Structures are given as C-alpha cells and as structure tokens.
Amino acid sequence: MDHNYQKDISGCGLTGLISKKKRRLSGAEIVKSLCLMNDRGNGLGAGYAAYGIYPDFKDFYAFHIMFDEPSVRWTVEEYLKANYHIEKIEEIPTFPVKAISISPLLVRYFVKPLKERLVGEVQEADFVVNSVMKVNSEIEGAYIFSSGKNMGAFKGVGNPCDIAEFFRIEDYEGYIWTAHTRFPTNTPGWWGGAHPFTLLDWSIVHNGEISSYGINKRYLEMYGYKLTLLTDTEVAAYMLDLLIRRHGLSIPTACLALAAPFWKKIDDRDKDEREALTALRQTYGSALLNGPFSILFGHSKGLVGINDRIKLRPLVAAIKDDITYMASEESAIRAICPNPDTVWAPRAGEPVIVDLD
C-alpha cells in the first residue's frame, strides 16, 4: 500500500475594494489585482462579484444560472414563470477564450416574486432563498449561483485572467468588487464550486479551510438551508444570511459569532462584556467557524474582511481617498493603488467593516 499521500497546501487569493461614495469603478481594476496573485491558485477556479452593475434593473433579483444542458433550462424556466414576474431573460455575455473549451450554459433572469405567491407572513427574501434552495437541490443540472439585486457573481473553472476575459469583467462597473482565485484541496474544482458564493445580496470569497463544516452544515439545515455545492465556503454565505438577515444581529456581532474570542480572552474582559460574549458563544456555538480562514463578504451596504482567531491566513487592508482595499497580499493592492494613504494587517478575529456613505 502506498502511504506517500501528501495533501496539497491550500493557497487561494482574494481581493476586494469598495468606494464609500458609490463611485462605479471598472472591473479592469479588480482583474489586475487578482491576476497578480495567479500563483495562489491552480486554474481550477476563479471568480468575481460586483455591486451596482445593473442600475437599470436595480429593483429586480438578478438570477445567474448555470445549466449543464439546454433541456434543463426549460424545466427551470417553467418553475420561474409559475412563481416570478420575469422582466428580462438573456444569456450572460461571454467571450471565446482558448483556455476555456467547455462551460455550462449561462443565463441571467431579472425577476420579482409574484404577489400571489407571497401569502401570509412569507417575506420576499425568504421566498427567493427557498427558490434558490429548491432549484439547486432538486433540479439536477441547474445551479443558481447569484441571486441578489443590482449585483452579480461571475465564476468558473480557469485562471483569474481567463475567467475575467471569458465573462468580459472589464465591461462592468461597480462600487463594490470582490474576487478570488482558487486552489481546491478537499473539494472538487468545478464551475459551481468556484468562488464567490452568494445568496441574495451576500457574496463570499474565502482563503483557507473551514474544519467546522460538518457542525455548521447541520446547524444551517435546521433552518431550512440546503448545502449542495461540495465546498466548505458555502456555509459562510448561508450563515451570514441566517445571523444578520433572519436573526437580526448587527454585522460586528455576527463577526463575533463567526470568529469568537477564545474562552481565555473572554474571561479577561470586564463583567458586562464577559457576560455578553459568553451568551453569544453559548447561543451561536454551532455558527463558529473553526480552522484557518480569511474571508471577504460583500453586501448591499458595504464590505467586510475578517480573519480566523489566530490569523492563519493573510489579509491586508489599505485606504486611499474614499476607497478601501483588502487582499491576501499587499502587492495585489499596490498593483491598482500604488500609493495608499494607510496600509495595515488586520489583527486576528478583528473585522474590517466598511459601510457605504
């Protein structure tokens, strides 16, 4: 028996930026930043997410859907027509790239739930989340990989520059951007498994490994989430939706739940803070993300970066005028912002929270 198995070390690269004044910036900037970190991936996944890219359809949910084959498309469209007003349907614009010879059928839909479907106490956001879960878990060969308003994710199997060229990222303008190059270790490299992972307006890019995936997954399933994408990062996207949107936690409090201080550090706090942190850890113990990670998550009102409690994965932040940058490497920031006003490395477990003005 061969015992010379050696696990690949997870690299991954992530980068993001936000204009607090909501200036819409060309995708060319984020592409340049991510492509500098090409060696942090291995060509098995890359992707981009942007906010503010659909101003003409800002009141509609933008469903980006992958289809393994055209016949599946009609099944999904029958479901959508029965539950949503569809304002527009179009194939996502792509450009032929030599390195990407095979891709799923990529279509986007601008939709609103039909009023008659929102009966009783059913909230619009919950209805959309249930639709995403249903399609992704019950319709084989279809995957809704983006479902927010005035935002979208674009991802696939390939290197950062190839994926950017394929999706024509430079043609989009947004006031928040996140991007990721993947080095999959414990999970397969496939189009749906590339980052970002999204749900509603939440988008997640992640470097590292969430070793608490099992307990996080079971906890989310208690609330109706269905995890089908074969990757640990999926739990982070759904956990933020649960804690912030459904349970009403503030973003700083949700970050404390995801990367809670160690008990020893909690014991050193004053009485009121110690009691609050103890209650949070006891209530949301199953939401704690264990393992090495750095995460950027975008949402409709801002961008957040956070490390694990020991900072086992890199994260650097910088500010220039109204723009905040975050990335795995300082060089990825300086590639598009050569002279930032401030540069720093966020401490372990301490989030960088940037809100739009």
N, C-alpha and C positions, 0 to 999 in steps of 0.2 A: 504494500500500500504506500502511495506517495504522501508523505507528510510535509512536503515542502510548500504547502499552501501559504501564500503571502497576500495579505489584504492590501488593496490599493489605498493609499492615503488620500483622504478627501481634500481637494484643493478648493475649487469653486471661487468665483469672483463676483462681487456685486458692487453696484454703483447707483447713485441716485442724486437728484437735485430738486430743489423747489424754489420758485420765485414767490416770495411772500406777497408781492404786489400783483400776482397773477399775470405776469408777462408771459406770453406764449413763446416758448423757445423751440427752435428747430431740433428735430430728432438727430440731426448730424452731430450735435454736441455730445449726447449720451452715447452714440455709436463710437465716437472717437475715444471716449473714456473707457468703454467696455473693451474695445478691441485691443487696447494697450495691455489688458490682462488676459489675452488669449491663452497664454500658457497655464493659467489657473484652471482651464477646462480641458476637455479632450475631444471636443467635436460631437459629443453625444447629447448636447442640449444647450440652448441659449434662448433668451427672450427679453422682451421689453414691455413695459406698461406705461401708459401716459394718460394724463388727466387734462381735460379741456380740448380734446381733439375733435369733438362732434358738436360744435356750438349750434348748428342748425337743427340738431335733434336732441338738445340737452334735456328735454323732458321725457325722453323715451329710454327704456333699458336697451342697451346695445348687447345683444346676444351674439357672441362669436362662437361658431360651432364647427367642429371637425367631424367629417363623415368618412368612414372607411371606404364606402362605395356609394354611388349615386342613389341606389334604391332605398337606402336608409334615410336619405334626405326627405323623401316624401312621407315616410312614417312620422318623422319629427314635425314636418310642416302641418300635417293633419292635426297633431296634438296642439301645436301653437295656434292654429286657426280656431280651434274649439275653445281656447282659453284666453287669447290675446287679440287686441286690435294690432294689426301689423301695418306700420306706416311705410316701411320700405324693406325690400329684400335685395341683396346684391352679393355677388362673390367678392371676398376680400381681395383687393388688388395685390397681385404678386408679379415678380419679375423673374424670368428664367435665370437660374444660377447653375453653373456646371456641377458644383459640388453637391447640389440637392437634386437628385434624379427622381426621387419618389416622395410624394407628400399626400396627405389626405385632401379631400375636397373641403375647402374653407369658405364658409358663407356667413354673412352677418345679417342680423334682423333687428330693426328698431321697433320696439313693441311696448304696449301698455296692457296690463291685465283688463279684461272685460269687466265692467262694473257688476254685471250679474254674477260673476264668479267670486266677488268679494262680499260674501254674505256673512251675517252675524258679526262676530268680532275678528274675522280674518283680516289681518293687516296686509297691505300691498307688498311690503318687503318679505313677509313670511310666505306669501303666495309665490313670489318669484323664487325664493330659496327652495321651496317644495318642488317647484317645476325643475330647477337645476338638478336637485337630488333624483327626481323621478327619471329624467332623461338619462343622466349619467349612470344610474344603477339598473335601469330596466330596459333601455333601448340599446341593444348591442350594436356597436359600430358607430355610435354617436356620442359626442362629448362637448358639452357647453363649457368652454374654457375662459369665458369672460361674460359678465352679466351686469355691469354697472351702468350708471348714467353718465354721459359725456366723458367716458373713459374707455380704454380698451387694452387688452393684452394681445401680444403677438409673439408666438413662440414655436419652437420646433427642434428637430434634430439637426445640428450643424454647428459650426463655429460662429462666434458673435458677428463677424463681418458678413458671413454668408447669409445668416438669418436676417440681418439688417437689410441687405440688398434684396433678398427674396421678398420681404414684406414692405419694401420701399419706405423704411422708417424715416428717412430724410424728408419725405413728403408731408409728415405730420408735424404739428406744432402743439405743444402742451406746456402748462405751467408747473406740472409735477411729472418727473420721469423716474422710473426705476429700471434696472437692467441686470442681467445675470448670465454668467457662463458656467456650465455645469460639468462636474466630474463625478458622475454617479458611482456609488460604491456598493451600497446594499440593495439598490433598487434598479430596475432596468432603465436603459436610455430609450425613450420613445417620445413621440410628439406630445402626448398628453402629460408626460412626466417632466417636461422641461419647465423651468420657472419663467415667469411669475405664476403663482397660484392665486386665484381670485374667487371672490364671492361677493355679489353686489358691488359696492364701491371699494371693498378691501382688496389690496393686492400685496402679495408677499414674495420677497426674494430672500434666500437663506443660504448661508455657508455653514456647513457643519453636519452634525448628526444628532437627531433627537432620540435619545435612548429610551425616553419615557413614552414612545409612540404607542405601545400597547395599552397602557392605562389611559392615556389621553384619548385614544380612539374609542375605548369602551365608555368613557365619560361622555364624549360627544354623541355617541349613539343613543345614550339615554335621553337626549333632547331631540332625536329625530334626524341627526346628520348621518349621511351615508358616505363612508370613505372608500372610494373605489379606484383611486389613482395610483396605487402601488408606490407611494413615496411618503416619507415621514413629514415632509413640509406641509402636506395637506392639512394636518391637524392645526398648524399655527393659524392658517387663514380662517378656519371654521371656529377656532377658539376665540379669536378676536371678535367675530360676529356674535358669538354667544355672550361673552363677557360685557362687551360695550353696547351693542345694539339691543340685545334681548334682556340682559340683566342690569343695564343702566350704569355700569361702572365708568368712571372717568378714564381717560387714556393713561394717566400716570398710575392709577390704581390697578388697571388691567396689566400694565407692565410689571407692577409689583407682584401680581399673582403669577405671571409667566416666569419671572426671574426673581423669585422671592429671596430675601436675605437668609443666610444660614441662621439656624436657631441661636447659635452663639452670639451672632451680631444682634439679633432681636433682643436677647437678654441684656445687652449693654445699653439699650435705649431707655429713655425716661418712661415713667409708668403709663401715661396715656398712649404714647406711640407704641410701646411694647404690647399693650392690650389690643390695639388696633391691628398691628401686624400679626399677632397671634391669631386673632379672629379670622383675618384674611387667609392665612395659611391653612387654618383648620377647615374653613369653608371651601377653599379652592385648591386643596392639596392635589386633586386629580388634574388640575389645569396647569400645574407646574411643569415647565419644560426642562428636563434634565439632559445633560450631555453638552458637548461643545457647540456653540452657535453664535453667529452674528446674523441679525435679521433687519431688513428694512421693510416697513409696511406703509404703503400709501393709502390714503382715503380721501374722501371728497373735500376735506377741510385742512389737510396737511400731510406731513411726512414724519415718520418716527424711525429712529435707529436704536437698536438695543443689542447688547452682548449677553452671554451667559454670566453666571455669578462668579466665575473665575477668569473670565476673558480668555478662553482657549481658542478663540478665532479673532482675527484682526478686524478693527473698524476704526476709520479715521474720519474726522469731520472738519469742515472749513467753511468760512463765511467770506463773501465778497459782495458788498452793497446789500441788495435785498435777496441774494441767492445763497442758500445753504447747500453744501455738497457733502455727501457721505460715500465712502467707498472702502473696499478692502485694502487698498494701497494709496498712500499719499500721491504717488506718481500718476494714478488714474485721475485724481482731482486736478493736479497741476497740468495735465495734458490739455485741459479745457479752461483752466483758471490759473495761469502761471504765477500770479501774484495775489494770493488771497489776503484779506485783512487779518484773519485769525485761522490758525490750524491747531487742532488738538486731537488726542486719542481719548475717547470717552472711557470712563472707568468701568470696571466690571459691574454689570447689573444696573447701571445708571443710564436711563434712556435719554436720547436727544430728541426732543419734541418740538417740532416747528409747525406753527399754525399759519394759515393764510390770513392776511390782513382783512 
